[in-house]
Amino acid sequence: MPELPEVEVVRRGLHTHLLDRTIIDVSVAHPRAVRRHDGGAPDLTARLRGARIVGTGRRGKYLWLRIAAAGGDEFALVVHLGMSGQMLIGGVGNPGHIRITAALSDGILLNFVDQRTFGGWQLADFVTVGGVEVPVPVAHLAPDPLDPAFDRDAVVKVLRGKHSEIKRLLLDQTVVSGIGNIYADEALWRVGIHGARPAEVLSKPKLATLLDAAAEVMTDALAAGGTSFDELYVNVNGQSGYFDRALDAYGREGRPCRRCGAIMRREKFMNRSSCYCPRCQPRPRR
C-alpha cells in the first residue's frame, strides 16, 4: 500500500492539474470502486457533474479533492488508493483496469485505475478535528509527521504510555498516521532501534528522535518521487519514484548494513516483515 510520500506525490500532481477545473462528466466502470459511497454510482456521478475542484488535501495515506457544488456547498471526494490504485491524468494506464473516469474542463481526463480493486472513491462531508478540517472518513486518523498540526511531544507521551512494540505503534494510524512498513523500518534503522523494543522503555528524547527520523526519511522519499517496487505505484503522469535506490533497511536482507557492514536480517512481523541490522539494532531480551 502506498505510504505518505507516495500519496503526497499524487496529491501534488492532482493539485497542479485539476485545481479550478469543472467536472463535466463521470462514469463508473466497476461497482467496487464506489462501494464505500452510500449512494453508489448514481449518487456519486450526479453530485460530481458540474461541480468544481477547489482544493486538495491529505492526511497520512489518504487524499481527497475539495469539491464545490453548483449551489455553493462543499464536500470531499475521498480517494482510497488501496494496494494498487492510480490517479492518472490523460494516459489511461491499463484500459482493462480503469474503474472510474472523470472528464474535466479544458479536455482533461482523469482515470482511476485499480488492478486489484481494493481502492475507490467516496463523497463525504467535512468535520473539524483539532482545529483542522478533514473529511469524515479521515477524522479518526492522527496527524502525520509532515502535518503542521503534528505535535511531536504529544505523540511521544502517547508512545510512552503504551505497552506495545515500537514498530507496531508506528504503524498504528490512530497514534501517528502516514508511516507504513517501509518507512517504519527506515526510521528505526536510522536511530538504531529494533522494532520489537517496547515503547515504554524508550526515553522521551529517543522517541522524539525516532519521530524526527520518520519525518526526515519521508521527506527524502518525497523528494525522490516516492518508493516504487513495481508498476502499481506511479504519479499522475504514470512515472515511478526512485527512492527504493536509497533505502537503508527495507528489502535489504542478506546485504551488508550501510553503517556497520553486518548482514541485514529479515523477520516476520504482523503478516508482513521487518528488515534490520542485528548489530546496529539488537533485538531486545525477552
Summary of the structure (lengths in Angstrom):
residues: 286
radius of gyration: 20.0
end to end distance: 31.4
largest distance: 62.8
contacts: 966
relative contact order: 0.14
helix: 31%
strand: 26%
